Amino acid sequence: MRLQPGDEETLQRVAAVLGLETTADVLREGLRRLAVEADEIQAAESIRAYYRGRPAPLPEGVEELTPEELAEADAEIERGIAEGRW
């Protein structure tokens, strides 16, 4: 595998932040996280297929969010990304 410009600095930063000791540790952790993400995507696709494009029912006791609440949640996520919290 060949690293692109900037990859080594990224590997070093990730290793330091996550407390990983080697490049192999960083790559294993990256692969582990990608596998989790792939599993989540696959589960979401399976749920969408099961409900054939209709929204899945909410759990008992959970109320649907209003468009305003959804917009505020989206705005909070965007703020977190812009501020480097996520």
PDB file of N, CA, C and O in Angstrom:
ATOM      1  N   MET A   1       0.845  -1.169   0.000  1.00  0.00           N
ATOM      2  CA  MET A   1       0.000   0.000   0.000  1.00  0.00           C
ATOM      3  C   MET A   1       0.891   1.232   0.000  1.00  0.00           C
ATOM      4  O   MET A   1       1.868   1.307   0.746  1.00  0.00           O
ATOM      5  N   ARG A   2       0.549   2.186  -0.834  1.00  0.00           N
ATOM      6  CA  ARG A   2       1.314   3.433  -0.882  1.00  0.00           C
ATOM      7  C   ARG A   2       0.525   4.539  -0.221  1.00  0.00           C
ATOM      8  O   ARG A   2      -0.673   4.707  -0.448  1.00  0.00           O
ATOM      9  N   LEU A   3       1.232   5.288   0.601  1.00  0.00           N
ATOM     10  CA  LEU A   3       0.601   6.422   1.258  1.00  0.00           C
ATOM     11  C   LEU A   3       0.613   7.626   0.329  1.00  0.00           C
ATOM     12  O   LEU A   3       1.553   7.830  -0.440  1.00  0.00           O
ATOM     13  N   GLN A   4      -0.429   8.403   0.414  1.00  0.00           N
ATOM     14  CA  GLN A   4      -0.528   9.642  -0.344  1.00  0.00           C
ATOM     15  C   GLN A   4       0.075  10.769   0.493  1.00  0.00           C
ATOM     16  O   GLN A   4       0.253  10.621   1.702  1.00  0.00           O
ATOM     17  N   PRO A   5       0.390  11.901  -0.153  1.00  0.00           N
ATOM     18  CA  PRO A   5       0.912  13.035   0.620  1.00  0.00           C
ATOM     19  C   PRO A   5      -0.049  13.385   1.763  1.00  0.00           C
ATOM     20  O   PRO A   5      -1.257  13.511   1.564  1.00  0.00           O
ATOM     21  N   GLY A   6       0.506  13.535   2.937  1.00  0.00           N
ATOM     22  CA  GLY A   6      -0.300  13.880   4.106  1.00  0.00           C
ATOM     23  C   GLY A   6      -0.788  12.684   4.902  1.00  0.00           C
ATOM     24  O   GLY A   6      -1.215  12.839   6.047  1.00  0.00           O
ATOM     25  N   ASP A   7      -0.733  11.487   4.315  1.00  0.00           N
ATOM     26  CA  ASP A   7      -1.238  10.307   5.019  1.00  0.00           C
ATOM     27  C   ASP A   7      -0.416   9.976   6.259  1.00  0.00           C
ATOM     28  O   ASP A   7      -0.970   9.586   7.287  1.00  0.00           O
ATOM     29  N   GLU A   8       0.891  10.128   6.167  1.00  0.00           N
ATOM     30  CA  GLU A   8       1.729   9.787   7.319  1.00  0.00           C
ATOM     31  C   GLU A   8       1.425  10.695   8.504  1.00  0.00           C
ATOM     32  O   GLU A   8       1.361  10.239   9.645  1.00  0.00           O
ATOM     33  N   GLU A   9       1.237  11.991   8.225  1.00  0.00           N
ATOM     34  CA  GLU A   9       0.889  12.915   9.300  1.00  0.00           C
ATOM     35  C   GLU A   9      -0.466  12.542   9.910  1.00  0.00           C
ATOM     36  O   GLU A   9      -0.653  12.604  11.125  1.00  0.00           O
ATOM     37  N   THR A  10      -1.396  12.157   9.050  1.00  0.00           N
ATOM     38  CA  THR A  10      -2.714  11.740   9.534  1.00  0.00           C
ATOM     39  C   THR A  10      -2.587  10.492  10.398  1.00  0.00           C
ATOM     40  O   THR A  10      -3.198  10.412  11.464  1.00  0.00           O
ATOM     41  N   LEU A  11      -1.800   9.519   9.950  1.00  0.00           N
ATOM     42  CA  LEU A  11      -1.587   8.300  10.738  1.00  0.00           C
ATOM     43  C   LEU A  11      -0.996   8.627  12.106  1.00  0.00           C
ATOM     44  O   LEU A  11      -1.435   8.083  13.120  1.00  0.00           O
ATOM     45  N   GLN A  12      -0.014   9.505  12.137  1.00  0.00           N
ATOM     46  CA  GLN A  12       0.621   9.871  13.403  1.00  0.00           C
ATOM     47  C   GLN A  12      -0.363  10.573  14.335  1.00  0.00           C
ATOM     48  O   GLN A  12      -0.387  10.310  15.537  1.00  0.00           O
ATOM     49  N   ARG A  13      -1.174  11.468  13.770  1.00  0.00           N
ATOM     50  CA  ARG A  13      -2.155  12.195  14.579  1.00  0.00           C
ATOM     51  C   ARG A  13      -3.197  11.232  15.139  1.00  0.00           C
ATOM     52  O   ARG A  13      -3.528  11.287  16.324  1.00  0.00           O
ATOM     53  N   VAL A  14      -3.711  10.354  14.289  1.00  0.00           N
ATOM     54  CA  VAL A  14      -4.717   9.381  14.726  1.00  0.00           C
ATOM     55  C   VAL A  14      -4.133   8.475  15.806  1.00  0.00           C
ATOM     56  O   VAL A  14      -4.783   8.214  16.819  1.00  0.00           O
ATOM     57  N   ALA A  15      -2.928   8.004  15.596  1.00  0.00           N
ATOM     58  CA  ALA A  15      -2.284   7.126  16.580  1.00  0.00           C
ATOM     59  C   ALA A  15      -2.151   7.832  17.926  1.00  0.00           C
ATOM     60  O   ALA A  15      -2.420   7.243  18.973  1.00  0.00           O
ATOM     61  N   ALA A  16      -1.737   9.094  17.892  1.00  0.00           N
ATOM     62  CA  ALA A  16      -1.560   9.840  19.135  1.00  0.00           C
ATOM     63  C   ALA A  16      -2.893  10.058  19.848  1.00  0.00           C
ATOM     64  O   ALA A  16      -2.994   9.864  21.059  1.00  0.00           O
ATOM     65  N   VAL A  17      -3.902  10.457  19.101  1.00  0.00           N
ATOM     66  CA  VAL A  17      -5.205  10.748  19.705  1.00  0.00           C
ATOM     67  C   VAL A  17      -5.845   9.487  20.271  1.00  0.00           C
ATOM     68  O   VAL A  17      -6.422   9.518  21.357  1.00  0.00           O
ATOM     69  N   LEU A  18      -5.748   8.389  19.548  1.00  0.00           N
ATOM     70  CA  LEU A  18      -6.397   7.146  19.973  1.00  0.00           C
ATOM     71  C   LEU A  18      -5.499   6.260  20.836  1.00  0.00           C
ATOM     72  O   LEU A  18      -5.928   5.203  21.298  1.00  0.00           O
ATOM     73  N   GLY A  19      -4.270   6.683  21.051  1.00  0.00           N
ATOM     74  CA  GLY A  19      -3.364   5.894  21.877  1.00  0.00           C
ATOM     75  C   GLY A  19      -2.920   4.600  21.222  1.00  0.00           C
ATOM     76  O   GLY A  19      -2.709   3.595  21.900  1.00  0.00           O
ATOM     77  N   LEU A  20      -2.778   4.624  19.902  1.00  0.00           N
ATOM     78  CA  LEU A  20      -2.345   3.442  19.162  1.00  0.00           C
ATOM     79  C   LEU A  20      -0.841   3.537  18.924  1.00  0.00           C
ATOM     80  O   LEU A  20      -0.306   4.627  18.724  1.00  0.00           O
ATOM     81  N   GLU A  21      -0.162   2.389  18.947  1.00  0.00           N
ATOM     82  CA  GLU A  21       1.295   2.406  18.914  1.00  0.00           C
ATOM     83  C   GLU A  21       1.902   2.257  17.532  1.00  0.00           C
ATOM     84  O   GLU A  21       2.975   2.801  17.271  1.00  0.00           O
ATOM     85  N   THR A  22       1.245   1.538  16.647  1.00  0.00           N
ATOM     86  CA  THR A  22       1.861   1.252  15.354  1.00  0.00           C
ATOM     87  C   THR A  22       0.913   1.594  14.208  1.00  0.00           C
ATOM     88  O   THR A  22      -0.291   1.769  14.398  1.00  0.00           O
ATOM     89  N   THR A  23       1.495   1.684  13.015  1.00  0.00           N
ATOM     90  CA  THR A  23       0.683   1.893  11.818  1.00  0.00           C
ATOM     91  C   THR A  23      -0.310   0.749  11.662  1.00  0.00           C
ATOM     92  O   THR A  23      -1.459   0.970  11.280  1.00  0.00           O
ATOM     93  N   ALA A  24       0.125  -0.468  11.954  1.00  0.00           N
ATOM     94  CA  ALA A  24      -0.774  -1.623  11.860  1.00  0.00           C
ATOM     95  C   ALA A  24      -1.954  -1.467  12.819  1.00  0.00           C
ATOM     96  O   ALA A  24      -3.083  -1.812  12.471  1.00  0.00           O
ATOM     97  N   ASP A  25      -1.699  -0.947  14.029  1.00  0.00           N
ATOM     98  CA  ASP A  25      -2.787  -0.717  14.985  1.00  0.00           C
ATOM     99  C   ASP A  25      -3.789   0.292  14.431  1.00  0.00           C
ATOM    100  O   ASP A  25      -4.999   0.109  14.562  1.00  0.00           O
ATOM    101  N   VAL A  26      -3.279   1.362  13.810  1.00  0.00           N
ATOM    102  CA  VAL A  26      -4.152   2.386  13.226  1.00  0.00           C
ATOM    103  C   VAL A  26      -4.981   1.776  12.101  1.00  0.00           C
ATOM    104  O   VAL A  26      -6.188   2.008  12.021  1.00  0.00           O
ATOM    105  N   LEU A  27      -4.341   1.001  11.235  1.00  0.00           N
ATOM    106  CA  LEU A  27      -5.058   0.389  10.117  1.00  0.00           C
ATOM    107  C   LEU A  27      -6.104  -0.610  10.602  1.00  0.00           C
ATOM    108  O   LEU A  27      -7.206  -0.661  10.056  1.00  0.00           O
ATOM    109  N   ARG A  28      -5.772  -1.407  11.622  1.00  0.00           N
ATOM    110  CA  ARG A  28      -6.746  -2.359  12.174  1.00  0.00           C
ATOM    111  C   ARG A  28      -7.949  -1.622  12.762  1.00  0.00           C
ATOM    112  O   ARG A  28      -9.095  -2.027  12.563  1.00  0.00           O
ATOM    113  N   GLU A  29      -7.675  -0.534  13.489  1.00  0.00           N
ATOM    114  CA  GLU A  29      -8.770   0.240  14.082  1.00  0.00           C
ATOM    115  C   GLU A  29      -9.624   0.881  12.996  1.00  0.00           C
ATOM    116  O   GLU A  29     -10.849   0.915  13.109  1.00  0.00           O
ATOM    117  N   GLY A  30      -8.987   1.388  11.949  1.00  0.00           N
ATOM    118  CA  GLY A  30      -9.740   1.951  10.834  1.00  0.00           C
ATOM    119  C   GLY A  30     -10.617   0.903  10.172  1.00  0.00           C
ATOM    120  O   GLY A  30     -11.779   1.167   9.863  1.00  0.00           O
ATOM    121  N   LEU A  31     -10.072  -0.275   9.956  1.00  0.00           N
ATOM    122  CA  LEU A  31     -10.845  -1.361   9.353  1.00  0.00           C
ATOM    123  C   LEU A  31     -11.995  -1.782  10.257  1.00  0.00           C
ATOM    124  O   LEU A  31     -13.099  -2.046   9.783  1.00  0.00           O
ATOM    125  N   ARG A  32     -11.736  -1.843  11.555  1.00  0.00           N
ATOM    126  CA  ARG A  32     -12.793  -2.209  12.507  1.00  0.00           C
ATOM    127  C   ARG A  32     -13.941  -1.204  12.430  1.00  0.00           C
ATOM    128  O   ARG A  32     -15.110  -1.586  12.402  1.00  0.00           O
ATOM    129  N   ARG A  33     -13.594   0.090  12.396  1.00  0.00           N
ATOM    130  CA  ARG A  33     -14.633   1.127  12.339  1.00  0.00           C
ATOM    131  C   ARG A  33     -15.378   1.098  11.012  1.00  0.00           C
ATOM    132  O   ARG A  33     -16.591   1.309  10.980  1.00  0.00           O
ATOM    133  N   LEU A  34     -14.673   0.840   9.923  1.00  0.00           N
ATOM    134  CA  LEU A  34     -15.342   0.727   8.623  1.00  0.00           C
ATOM    135  C   LEU A  34     -16.280  -0.473   8.593  1.00  0.00           C
ATOM    136  O   LEU A  34     -17.356  -0.407   7.999  1.00  0.00           O
ATOM    137  N   ALA A  35     -15.877  -1.566   9.231  1.00  0.00           N
ATOM    138  CA  ALA A  35     -16.736  -2.751   9.278  1.00  0.00           C
ATOM    139  C   ALA A  35     -18.016  -2.455  10.051  1.00  0.00           C
ATOM    140  O   ALA A  35     -19.095  -2.898   9.656  1.00  0.00           O
ATOM    141  N   VAL A  36     -17.906  -1.711  11.145  1.00  0.00           N
ATOM    142  CA  VAL A  36     -19.094  -1.322  11.912  1.00  0.00           C
ATOM    143  C   VAL A  36     -20.003  -0.458  11.047  1.00  0.00           C
ATOM    144  O   VAL A  36     -21.216  -0.665  11.017  1.00  0.00           O
ATOM    145  N   GLU A  37     -19.422   0.507  10.348  1.00  0.00           N
ATOM    146  CA  GLU A  37     -20.215   1.378   9.477  1.00  0.00           C
ATOM    147  C   GLU A  37     -20.894   0.576   8.368  1.00  0.00           C
ATOM    148  O   GLU A  37     -22.061   0.810   8.054  1.00  0.00           O
ATOM    149  N   ALA A  38     -20.169  -0.363   7.782  1.00  0.00           N
ATOM    150  CA  ALA A  38     -20.752  -1.200   6.727  1.00  0.00           C
ATOM    151  C   ALA A  38     -21.912  -2.023   7.273  1.00  0.00           C
ATOM    152  O   ALA A  38     -22.934  -2.173   6.604  1.00  0.00           O
ATOM    153  N   ASP A  39     -21.763  -2.556   8.481  1.00  0.00           N
ATOM    154  CA  ASP A  39     -22.854  -3.315   9.104  1.00  0.00           C
ATOM    155  C   ASP A  39     -24.081  -2.433   9.326  1.00  0.00           C
ATOM    156  O   ASP A  39     -25.211  -2.869   9.107  1.00  0.00           O
ATOM    157  N   GLU A  40     -23.855  -1.185   9.766  1.00  0.00           N
ATOM    158  CA  GLU A  40     -24.968  -0.257   9.990  1.00  0.00           C
ATOM    159  C   GLU A  40     -25.677   0.073   8.678  1.00  0.00           C
ATOM    160  O   GLU A  40     -26.906   0.119   8.628  1.00  0.00           O
ATOM    161  N   ILE A  41     -24.907   0.300   7.626  1.00  0.00           N
ATOM    162  CA  ILE A  41     -25.494   0.592   6.315  1.00  0.00           C
ATOM    163  C   ILE A  41     -26.299  -0.602   5.826  1.00  0.00           C
ATOM    164  O   ILE A  41     -27.412  -0.446   5.323  1.00  0.00           O
ATOM    165  N   GLN A  42     -25.734  -1.791   5.974  1.00  0.00           N
ATOM    166  CA  GLN A  42     -26.428  -3.005   5.539  1.00  0.00           C
ATOM    167  C   GLN A  42     -27.725  -3.205   6.329  1.00  0.00           C
ATOM    168  O   GLN A  42     -28.742  -3.596   5.756  1.00  0.00           O
ATOM    169  N   ALA A  43     -27.696  -2.942   7.629  1.00  0.00           N
ATOM    170  CA  ALA A  43     -28.907  -3.076   8.443  1.00  0.00           C
ATOM    171  C   ALA A  43     -29.962  -2.064   8.005  1.00  0.00           C
ATOM    172  O   ALA A  43     -31.141  -2.401   7.903  1.00  0.00           O
ATOM    173  N   ALA A  44     -29.542  -0.823   7.745  1.00  0.00           N
ATOM    174  CA  ALA A  44     -30.490   0.204   7.296  1.00  0.00           C
ATOM    175  C   ALA A  44     -31.113  -0.178   5.960  1.00  0.00           C
ATOM    176  O   ALA A  44     -32.314   0.002   5.758  1.00  0.00           O
ATOM    177  N   GLU A  45     -30.304  -0.703   5.049  1.00  0.00           N
ATOM    178  CA  GLU A  45     -30.829  -1.134   3.748  1.00  0.00           C
ATOM    179  C   GLU A  45     -31.818  -2.286   3.912  1.00  0.00           C
ATOM    180  O   GLU A  45     -32.828  -2.345   3.211  1.00  0.00           O
ATOM    181  N   SER A  46     -31.533  -3.186   4.822  1.00  0.00           N
ATOM    182  CA  SER A  46     -32.425  -4.312   5.080  1.00  0.00           C
ATOM    183  C   SER A  46     -33.765  -3.823   5.637  1.00  0.00           C
ATOM    184  O   SER A  46     -34.825  -4.312   5.246  1.00  0.00           O
ATOM    185  N   ILE A  47     -33.706  -2.857   6.552  1.00  0.00           N
ATOM    186  CA  ILE A  47     -34.940  -2.297   7.121  1.00  0.00           C
ATOM    187  C   ILE A  47     -35.743  -1.587   6.039  1.00  0.00           C
ATOM    188  O   ILE A  47     -36.961  -1.753   5.962  1.00  0.00           O
ATOM    189  N   ARG A  48     -35.068  -0.792   5.198  1.00  0.00           N
ATOM    190  CA  ARG A  48     -35.764  -0.098   4.100  1.00  0.00           C
ATOM    191  C   ARG A  48     -36.428  -1.102   3.165  1.00  0.00           C
ATOM    192  O   ARG A  48     -37.562  -0.895   2.732  1.00  0.00           O
ATOM    193  N   ALA A  49     -35.732  -2.175   2.856  1.00  0.00           N
ATOM    194  CA  ALA A  49     -36.299  -3.193   1.966  1.00  0.00           C
ATOM    195  C   ALA A  49     -37.516  -3.852   2.618  1.00  0.00           C
ATOM    196  O   ALA A  49     -38.523  -4.099   1.955  1.00  0.00           O
ATOM    197  N   TYR A  50     -37.419  -4.132   3.903  1.00  0.00           N
ATOM    198  CA  TYR A  50     -38.525  -4.773   4.613  1.00  0.00           C
ATOM    199  C   TYR A  50     -39.773  -3.897   4.591  1.00  0.00           C
ATOM    200  O   TYR A  50     -40.877  -4.388   4.358  1.00  0.00           O
ATOM    201  N   TYR A  51     -39.597  -2.603   4.834  1.00  0.00           N
ATOM    202  CA  TYR A  51     -40.741  -1.687   4.882  1.00  0.00           C
ATOM    203  C   TYR A  51     -41.088  -1.108   3.512  1.00  0.00           C
ATOM    204  O   TYR A  51     -42.005  -0.296   3.391  1.00  0.00           O
ATOM    205  N   ARG A  52     -40.358  -1.525   2.488  1.00  0.00           N
ATOM    206  CA  ARG A  52     -40.634  -1.131   1.098  1.00  0.00           C
ATOM    207  C   ARG A  52     -40.796   0.374   0.938  1.00  0.00           C
ATOM    208  O   ARG A  52     -41.751   0.838   0.315  1.00  0.00           O
ATOM    209  N   GLY A  53     -39.875   1.125   1.493  1.00  0.00           N
ATOM    210  CA  GLY A  53     -39.873   2.569   1.304  1.00  0.00           C
ATOM    211  C   GLY A  53     -40.742   3.347   2.271  1.00  0.00           C
ATOM    212  O   GLY A  53     -40.639   4.571   2.347  1.00  0.00           O
ATOM    213  N   ARG A  54     -41.604   2.654   3.018  1.00  0.00           N
ATOM    214  CA  ARG A  54     -42.411   3.347   4.030  1.00  0.00           C
ATOM    215  C   ARG A  54     -41.560   3.550   5.276  1.00  0.00           C
ATOM    216  O   ARG A  54     -40.634   2.779   5.523  1.00  0.00           O
ATOM    217  N   PRO A  55     -41.862   4.578   6.063  1.00  0.00           N
ATOM    218  CA  PRO A  55     -41.096   4.768   7.300  1.00  0.00           C
ATOM    219  C   PRO A  55     -41.323   3.598   8.261  1.00  0.00           C
ATOM    220  O   PRO A  55     -42.436   3.089   8.386  1.00  0.00           O
ATOM    221  N   ALA A  56     -40.272   3.194   8.919  1.00  0.00           N
ATOM    222  CA  ALA A  56     -40.404   2.151   9.941  1.00  0.00           C
ATOM    223  C   ALA A  56     -41.172   2.736  11.125  1.00  0.00           C
ATOM    224  O   ALA A  56     -41.026   3.921  11.426  1.00  0.00           O
ATOM    225  N   PRO A  57     -41.980   1.930  11.793  1.00  0.00           N
ATOM    226  CA  PRO A  57     -42.724   2.453  12.945  1.00  0.00           C
ATOM    227  C   PRO A  57     -41.774   2.820  14.083  1.00  0.00           C
ATOM    228  O   PRO A  57     -40.733   2.191  14.272  1.00  0.00           O
ATOM    229  N   LEU A  58     -42.153   3.835  14.824  1.00  0.00           N
ATOM    230  CA  LEU A  58     -41.364   4.238  15.987  1.00  0.00           C
ATOM    231  C   LEU A  58     -41.638   3.283  17.141  1.00  0.00           C
ATOM    232  O   LEU A  58     -42.724   2.709  17.227  1.00  0.00           O
ATOM    233  N   PRO A  59     -40.670   3.110  18.023  1.00  0.00           N
ATOM    234  CA  PRO A  59     -40.900   2.265  19.199  1.00  0.00           C
ATOM    235  C   PRO A  59     -42.034   2.840  20.063  1.00  0.00           C
ATOM    236  O   PRO A  59     -42.303   4.041  20.035  1.00  0.00           O
ATOM    237  N   GLU A  60     -42.672   1.982  20.808  1.00  0.00           N
ATOM    238  CA  GLU A  60     -43.753   2.411  21.689  1.00  0.00           C
ATOM    239  C   GLU A  60     -43.250   3.485  22.646  1.00  0.00           C
ATOM    240  O   GLU A  60     -42.185   3.344  23.246  1.00  0.00           O
ATOM    241  N   GLY A  61     -44.015   4.548  22.780  1.00  0.00           N
ATOM    242  CA  GLY A  61     -43.659   5.638  23.684  1.00  0.00           C
ATOM    243  C   GLY A  61     -42.784   6.711  23.060  1.00  0.00           C
ATOM    244  O   GLY A  61     -42.521   7.731  23.696  1.00  0.00           O
ATOM    245  N   VAL A  62     -42.329   6.506  21.833  1.00  0.00           N
ATOM    246  CA  VAL A  62     -41.487   7.492  21.149  1.00  0.00           C
ATOM    247  C   VAL A  62     -42.365   8.288  20.194  1.00  0.00           C
ATOM    248  O   VAL A  62     -43.083   7.722  19.370  1.00  0.00           O
ATOM    249  N   GLU A  63     -42.297   9.605  20.318  1.00  0.00           N
ATOM    250  CA  GLU A  63     -43.091  10.468  19.451  1.00  0.00           C
ATOM    251  C   GLU A  63     -42.250  10.948  18.280  1.00  0.00           C
ATOM    252  O   GLU A  63     -41.037  11.123  18.398  1.00  0.00           O
ATOM    253  N   GLU A  64     -42.910  11.159  17.154  1.00  0.00           N
ATOM    254  CA  GLU A  64     -42.227  11.654  15.963  1.00  0.00           C
ATOM    255  C   GLU A  64     -41.778  13.097  16.195  1.00  0.00           C
ATOM    256  O   GLU A  64     -42.500  13.893  16.795  1.00  0.00           O
ATOM    257  N   LEU A  65     -40.576  13.423  15.713  1.00  0.00           N
ATOM    258  CA  LEU A  65     -40.076  14.786  15.846  1.00  0.00           C
ATOM    259  C   LEU A  65     -40.764  15.703  14.849  1.00  0.00           C
ATOM    260  O   LEU A  65     -41.162  15.284  13.762  1.00  0.00           O
ATOM    261  N   THR A  66     -40.894  16.958  15.243  1.00  0.00           N
ATOM    262  CA  THR A  66     -41.462  17.953  14.337  1.00  0.00           C
ATOM    263  C   THR A  66     -40.387  18.379  13.346  1.00  0.00           C
ATOM    264  O   THR A  66     -39.200  18.170  13.599  1.00  0.00           O
ATOM    265  N   PRO A  67     -40.781  18.970  12.225  1.00  0.00           N
ATOM    266  CA  PRO A  67     -39.777  19.489  11.286  1.00  0.00           C
ATOM    267  C   PRO A  67     -38.826  20.487  11.951  1.00  0.00           C
ATOM    268  O   PRO A  67     -37.642  20.536  11.619  1.00  0.00           O
ATOM    269  N   GLU A  68     -39.341  21.273  12.879  1.00  0.00           N
ATOM    270  CA  GLU A  68     -38.493  22.239  13.586  1.00  0.00           C
ATOM    271  C   GLU A  68     -37.450  21.530  14.446  1.00  0.00           C
ATOM    272  O   GLU A  68     -36.288  21.935  14.480  1.00  0.00           O
ATOM    273  N   GLU A  69     -37.866  20.471  15.140  1.00  0.00           N
ATOM    274  CA  GLU A  69     -36.923  19.716  15.970  1.00  0.00           C
ATOM    275  C   GLU A  69     -35.859  19.039  15.114  1.00  0.00           C
ATOM    276  O   GLU A  69     -34.686  19.005  15.485  1.00  0.00           O
ATOM    277  N   LEU A  70     -36.268  18.504  13.975  1.00  0.00           N
ATOM    278  CA  LEU A  70     -35.300  17.890  13.067  1.00  0.00           C
ATOM    279  C   LEU A  70     -34.318  18.927  12.539  1.00  0.00           C
ATOM    280  O   LEU A  70     -33.119  18.661  12.458  1.00  0.00           O
ATOM    281  N   ALA A  71     -34.821  20.113  12.177  1.00  0.00           N
ATOM    282  CA  ALA A  71     -33.952  21.178  11.671  1.00  0.00           C
ATOM    283  C   ALA A  71     -32.955  21.607  12.741  1.00  0.00           C
ATOM    284  O   ALA A  71     -31.787  21.845  12.433  1.00  0.00           O
ATOM    285  N   GLU A  72     -33.398  21.710  13.991  1.00  0.00           N
ATOM    286  CA  GLU A  72     -32.494  22.096  15.074  1.00  0.00           C
ATOM    287  C   GLU A  72     -31.433  21.019  15.300  1.00  0.00           C
ATOM    288  O   GLU A  72     -30.269  21.341  15.540  1.00  0.00           O
ATOM    289  N   ALA A  73     -31.819  19.756  15.227  1.00  0.00           N
ATOM    290  CA  ALA A  73     -30.842  18.675  15.374  1.00  0.00           C
ATOM    291  C   ALA A  73     -29.819  18.718  14.246  1.00  0.00           C
ATOM    292  O   ALA A  73     -28.623  18.549  14.483  1.00  0.00           O
ATOM    293  N   ASP A  74     -30.286  18.942  13.019  1.00  0.00           N
ATOM    294  CA  ASP A  74     -29.366  19.062  11.880  1.00  0.00           C
ATOM    295  C   ASP A  74     -28.412  20.229  12.077  1.00  0.00           C
ATOM    296  O   ASP A  74     -27.216  20.113  11.807  1.00  0.00           O
ATOM    297  N   ALA A  75     -28.945  21.364  12.552  1.00  0.00           N
ATOM    298  CA  ALA A  75     -28.110  22.546  12.775  1.00  0.00           C
ATOM    299  C   ALA A  75     -27.064  22.269  13.850  1.00  0.00           C
ATOM    300  O   ALA A  75     -25.921  22.710  13.726  1.00  0.00           O
ATOM    301  N   GLU A  76     -27.439  21.549  14.896  1.00  0.00           N
ATOM    302  CA  GLU A  76     -26.489  21.214  15.964  1.00  0.00           C
ATOM    303  C   GLU A  76     -25.380  20.313  15.438  1.00  0.00           C
ATOM    304  O   GLU A  76     -24.217  20.474  15.808  1.00  0.00           O
ATOM    305  N   ILE A  77     -25.732  19.374  14.585  1.00  0.00           N
ATOM    306  CA  ILE A  77     -24.714  18.507  13.981  1.00  0.00           C
ATOM    307  C   ILE A  77     -23.757  19.334  13.137  1.00  0.00           C
ATOM    308  O   ILE A  77     -22.542  19.155  13.221  1.00  0.00           O
ATOM    309  N   GLU A  78     -24.290  20.231  12.330  1.00  0.00           N
ATOM    310  CA  GLU A  78     -23.444  21.090  11.488  1.00  0.00           C
ATOM    311  C   GLU A  78     -22.534  21.962  12.343  1.00  0.00           C
ATOM    312  O   GLU A  78     -21.363  22.147  12.009  1.00  0.00           O
ATOM    313  N   ARG A  79     -23.061  22.504  13.449  1.00  0.00           N
ATOM    314  CA  ARG A  79     -22.222  23.304  14.354  1.00  0.00           C
ATOM    315  C   ARG A  79     -21.106  22.443  14.937  1.00  0.00           C
ATOM    316  O   ARG A  79     -19.953  22.868  15.010  1.00  0.00           O
ATOM    317  N   GLY A  80     -21.461  21.229  15.350  1.00  0.00           N
ATOM    318  CA  GLY A  80     -20.455  20.332  15.917  1.00  0.00           C
ATOM    319  C   GLY A  80     -19.357  20.000  14.930  1.00  0.00           C
ATOM    320  O   GLY A  80     -18.184  19.929  15.298  1.00  0.00           O
ATOM    321  N   ILE A  81     -19.733  19.795  13.675  1.00  0.00           N
ATOM    322  CA  ILE A  81     -18.736  19.511  12.637  1.00  0.00           C
ATOM    323  C   ILE A  81     -17.856  20.731  12.421  1.00  0.00           C
ATOM    324  O   ILE A  81     -16.632  20.617  12.357  1.00  0.00           O
ATOM    325  N   ALA A  82     -18.482  21.905  12.308  1.00  0.00           N
ATOM    326  CA  ALA A  82     -17.725  23.140  12.072  1.00  0.00           C
ATOM    327  C   ALA A  82     -16.773  23.446  13.221  1.00  0.00           C
ATOM    328  O   ALA A  82     -15.691  23.991  13.002  1.00  0.00           O
ATOM    329  N   GLU A  83     -17.165  23.101  14.435  1.00  0.00           N
ATOM    330  CA  GLU A  83     -16.338  23.369  15.618  1.00  0.00           C
ATOM    331  C   GLU A  83     -15.361  22.240  15.916  1.00  0.00           C
ATOM    332  O   GLU A  83     -14.575  22.331  16.859  1.00  0.00           O
ATOM    333  N   GLY A  84     -15.404  21.183  15.126  1.00  0.00           N
ATOM    334  CA  GLY A  84     -14.481  20.071  15.327  1.00  0.00           C
ATOM    335  C   GLY A  84     -14.869  19.136  16.458  1.00  0.00           C
ATOM    336  O   GLY A  84     -14.046  18.338  16.906  1.00  0.00           O
ATOM    337  N   ARG A  85     -16.112  19.219  16.928  1.00  0.00           N
ATOM    338  CA  ARG A  85     -16.553  18.306  17.992  1.00  0.00           C
ATOM    339  C   ARG A  85     -16.873  16.932  17.440  1.00  0.00           C
ATOM    340  O   ARG A  85     -16.849  15.952  18.184  1.00  0.00           O
ATOM    341  N   TRP A  86     -17.180  16.833  16.119  1.00  0.00           N
ATOM    342  CA  TRP A  86     -17.507  15.556  15.492  1.00  0.00           C
ATOM    343  C   TRP A  86     -16.716  15.384  14.246  1.00  0.00           C
ATOM    344  O   TRP A  86     -16.847  14.366  13.566  1.00  0.00           O
TER     345      TRP A  86
END
